[in-house]
Each structure stands twice: as C-alpha cells, then as structure tokens.
Amino acid sequence: MDLVVRLGQEFRRRNMGRHVDKLRVYYLAIREGLAASPRNAVELSWSEDLTLEWMRTLQIPPFEDAYPVKEHGVPCFRCNPEKGSSRGTPRTEAVFPGGARFSCETCGAKWLVMETGPH
C-alpha cells in the first residue's frame, strides 16, 4: 500500500487530479473486495497492472530504473538499425506533466522522454 500512496502523491505533485481520483476509487474497491479477478480489475479502467505501469513511468522507487530515459527523437534503442536495415516505429503511449512514455511498434521496447526543468 505504501507504493500506492507514493504513486498518488506523485500524481498530485504533477497536478494529475483525475488519476488521483481513479487510483483512490480503485484501491477503495480492492479494500472492500469489489474488484474482480484477474489482477483485481475494476470497471473504471484501472488495474494493478496500470498502477505498476504508472509507477514505472513516473520513476517512483523501486521502479525508477524500469525504463531508460532517451532524448526526444532518438530511435528505438533495441531496433536502432545497422546501416541499411529497417528501424522500429516509436509510438506515444502516454503523455504526462514532465514527459512522455514511448514504445516501439516493432519490438515492444519502452522508454521515457523527459522534459527539461521542473515538473
């Protein structure tokens, strides 16, 4: 539960109020036994997996090194081709105050691009 509290605090710090509200409702449903299996899914489109994904995305310990941080416009670090081969296609998965999470449509790798300055 400590990790969830830290995620909620990080959402609040980044002014992500809707995410704070959804996280609260999700964990209220878990606590009251209202979530369905698998993975404690709740019909508000929030799950344990989504909680962990946001913790990795916002680099909340112990997930601060889950995704590499790359410069904007850098190609996929796994598919970065040798001369003449095809390169992976990056896709924006999430945009949040302070940065964005990308994934490669070719190989599935994920990385973060962070804005400079305070967030």
PAMARLO-178080 format. One line per field, with one value per residue: z, x, y of N, C-alpha, C in turn; residue in three letters; chain. Coordinates in steps of 0.2 Angstrom, whole numbers, plus 5000, padded with zeros to 4 digits. Each point is the difference from the previous one (the first is absolute). Last residue first. Layout:
BEGIN
n.Z Z,...
n.X X,...
n.Y Y,...
ca.Z Z,...
ca.X X,...
ca.Y Y,...
c.Z Z,...
c.X X,...
c.Y Y,...
resn ALA,...
chain A,...
***
This chain:
BEGIN
n.Z 4935,4990,4983,4976,4990,4992,4990,5000,4994,4991,4981,4982,4975,4981,5005,5021,5019,5021,5017,5012,5015,5017,5005,4983,4980,4985,4982,4975,4982,4979,4984,4989,4981,4979,4985,4991,5016,5024,5019,5021,5015,5024,5010,4987,4991,5004,5005,5023,5020,5020,5022,5011,5017,5021,5021,5020,5017,5025,5007,4980,4976,4982,4986,5011,5013,4989,4995,5017,5003,4985,5004,5015,4993,4987,4988,5009,5009,5013,5007,5009,4992,4988,5011,5015,5020,5022,5025,5015,4996,4977,4991,5004,4986,4979,5001,5001,4980,4985,5005,4995,4977,4992,5004,4996,5005,5011,5022,5006,4994,5014,5020,4999,4999,5020,5012,4995,5008,5022,5004
n.X 5046,5023,5021,5003,4989,4999,4995,5002,4994,4998,4996,4992,5004,4992,4991,5008,4997,4999,4993,5005,5001,4997,4974,4988,4992,5001,5004,5013,5018,5020,5014,5024,5018,5016,5023,5022,5019,4995,4983,4982,4983,4998,4996,4984,5001,5000,4990,4999,5014,5001,5000,4991,4987,4997,5009,4990,4985,4995,4993,4993,4997,4982,4993,4996,4981,4980,4994,4990,4977,4986,4996,4983,4977,4978,4980,4978,4990,5017,5018,5019,5012,4985,4979,4987,4991,4992,5008,5010,5021,5004,4989,5010,5018,4994,4994,5017,5012,4991,5002,5021,5004,4992,5013,5024,5020,5022,5003,4985,5005,5015,4992,4989,5014,5008,4986,5000,5016,4997,4987
n.Y 5098,5016,5000,4990,4977,4974,4973,4971,4972,4971,4977,4984,4995,5013,5022,5015,5020,5021,5022,5026,5026,5018,5000,4984,4980,4975,4984,5003,4990,4992,4983,4988,4994,4988,4996,5008,5006,4994,5005,5002,4990,5000,5022,5019,5024,5027,5021,5012,4989,4983,4981,4974,4983,4991,5011,5009,4988,4995,5021,5016,5011,5002,4982,4979,4998,4997,4978,4986,5001,4989,4977,4994,5012,5015,5009,4997,4979,4982,4978,4983,4980,4982,4997,5018,5018,5009,5001,5018,5010,5005,5019,5020,5007,5011,5023,5016,5006,5016,5023,5011,5006,5021,5020,5009,5016,4997,4993,4983,4977,4989,4990,4979,4981,4992,4986,4978,4986,4991,4980
ca.Z 4998,5005,5005,5004,4998,5005,4998,5002,5002,5003,5006,5006,5005,4997,4997,4994,4999,4993,5000,4996,4995,5001,5002,5007,5001,5005,5004,5006,5001,5007,5000,5004,5007,5002,5002,4995,4994,4997,4995,4997,4993,4998,5002,5005,4998,4999,4994,4995,4997,4994,4998,4998,4993,4996,4995,4997,4993,4997,5003,5007,5004,5004,4996,4996,5004,5001,4994,4999,5006,4999,4995,5003,5002,5004,4995,4999,4994,5002,4996,5003,5002,5002,4998,4997,4994,4994,4997,5001,5007,5002,4998,5005,5006,4999,4999,5006,5005,4998,5001,5007,5002,4998,5005,4996,4998,4993,4999,5003,4996,4994,5001,5000,4993,4997,5003,4997,4993,5000,5000
ca.X 4993,4996,4997,5005,5001,4998,5003,4997,5005,4997,5004,4997,5002,5004,4995,5002,5001,4999,5003,4996,5002,5007,5004,4999,5003,4998,4995,4998,4993,4998,4995,4993,5000,4994,4994,4996,4999,5006,5002,5005,5000,5001,5006,4999,4996,5005,5002,4994,4999,5004,4998,5006,5001,4996,5004,5003,5000,5006,5003,4999,5006,5002,5000,5006,5006,5001,5002,5007,5003,5000,5005,5006,5002,5006,5006,5002,4997,4994,4997,4996,5004,5007,5006,4999,5003,4995,4999,4993,5000,5004,4997,4994,5002,5003,4994,4997,5004,4999,4993,4999,5003,4995,4995,4997,4993,5000,5006,4998,4995,5003,5003,4995,4997,5005,5000,4994,5002,5005,4996
ca.Y 4998,4997,5005,5003,5007,5005,5007,5006,5005,5006,5004,5001,4996,4994,4995,4999,4993,4997,4993,4995,4995,4998,5006,5002,5007,5004,4996,5003,5002,5002,5005,4999,5002,5004,4996,4997,5003,5001,4995,5004,4999,4993,4998,4994,4994,4994,4999,5000,5007,5001,5007,5005,5002,4995,4998,5006,4999,4997,4994,5000,4998,5006,5006,5000,5001,5007,5003,4999,5003,5007,5001,5000,4993,5000,5000,5007,5003,5004,5005,5005,5005,5000,4997,4994,4999,5001,4993,4997,5000,4994,4994,5000,4997,4993,4996,4999,4995,4993,4998,4999,4994,4994,4999,4995,5002,5001,5005,5006,5003,5002,5006,5005,5002,5004,5007,5003,5002,5005,5006
c.Z 5007,4997,5005,5005,5005,4998,5005,4996,5002,5002,5002,5006,5006,5005,4997,4997,4993,5000,4993,5000,4997,4995,5001,5002,5007,5001,5005,5004,5007,5000,5007,4999,5003,5007,5003,5003,4995,4993,4999,4995,4997,4992,4998,5002,5005,4998,4999,4993,4996,4998,4993,4998,4999,4993,4995,4994,4996,4992,5002,5003,5007,5004,5004,4996,4996,5005,5001,4994,4999,5005,4998,4995,5004,5003,5004,4996,4998,4994,5002,4996,5003,5001,4992,4998,4997,4993,4994,4997,5002,5008,5002,4998,5006,5006,4999,5000,5006,5004,4998,5002,5008,5001,4998,5004,4995,4998,4993,4998,5002,4995,4994,5002,5001,4993,4996,5003,4997,4993,5000
c.X 4997,4993,4996,4996,5005,5001,4998,5004,4996,5005,4997,5004,4997,5001,5003,4995,5002,5001,4998,5003,4995,5003,5007,5004,4998,5003,4997,4995,4999,4993,4998,4996,4993,5000,4994,4995,4997,4998,5008,5004,5005,5001,5002,5007,5000,4996,5005,5003,4994,4998,5004,4997,5006,5001,4996,5004,5003,5001,4996,5004,5000,5006,5002,5001,5006,5006,5002,5003,5008,5004,5001,5006,5007,5001,5006,5006,5001,4997,4994,4997,4996,5003,5000,5007,5000,5003,4995,4998,4993,4999,5004,4996,4995,5002,5002,4994,4996,5004,4999,4993,5000,5003,4995,4994,4996,4993,5000,5005,4998,4995,5004,5004,4995,4998,5005,5000,4994,5002,5004
c.Y 4997,4998,4996,5005,5003,5007,5005,5006,5007,5005,5006,5003,5000,4995,4994,4995,4999,4993,4998,4993,4996,4996,4998,5006,5002,5007,5004,4996,5003,5002,5002,5006,4999,5002,5005,4996,4996,5003,5001,4997,5005,4999,4992,4998,4995,4994,4995,4999,4999,5007,5002,5007,5004,5001,4995,4998,5006,4999,4995,4994,5000,4999,5007,5006,4999,5001,5008,5004,4999,5004,5007,5001,5000,4993,5001,5001,5007,5003,5004,5005,5006,5007,5000,4997,4993,4999,5001,4994,4997,4999,4994,4993,4999,4996,4993,4995,4999,4995,4992,4997,4998,4993,4995,4998,4995,5003,5002,5006,5007,5003,5003,5007,5005,5002,5004,5007,5004,5003,5006
resn HIS,PRO,GLY,THR,GLU,MET,VAL,LEU,TRP,LYS,ALA,GLY,CYS,THR,GLU,CYS,SER,PHE,ARG,ALA,GLY,GLY,PRO,PHE,VAL,ALA,GLU,THR,ARG,PRO,THR,GLY,ARG,SER,SER,GLY,LYS,GLU,PRO,ASN,CYS,ARG,PHE,CYS,PRO,VAL,GLY,HIS,GLU,LYS,VAL,PRO,TYR,ALA,ASP,GLU,PHE,PRO,PRO,ILE,GLN,LEU,THR,ARG,MET,TRP,GLU,LEU,THR,LEU,ASP,GLU,SER,TRP,SER,LEU,GLU,VAL,ALA,ASN,ARG,PRO,SER,ALA,ALA,LEU,GLY,GLU,ARG,ILE,ALA,LEU,TYR,TYR,VAL,ARG,LEU,LYS,ASP,VAL,HIS,ARG,GLY,MET,ASN,ARG,ARG,ARG,PHE,GLU,GLN,GLY,LEU,ARG,VAL,VAL,LEU,ASP,MET
chain A,A,A,A,A,A,A,A,A,A,A,A,A,A,A,A,A,A,A,A,A,A,A,A,A,A,A,A,A,A,A,A,A,A,A,A,A,A,A,A,A,A,A,A,A,A,A,A,A,A,A,A,A,A,A,A,A,A,A,A,A,A,A,A,A,A,A,A,A,A,A,A,A,A,A,A,A,A,A,A,A,A,A,A,A,A,A,A,A,A,A,A,A,A,A,A,A,A,A,A,A,A,A,A,A,A,A,A,A,A,A,A,A,A,A,A,A,A,A
***
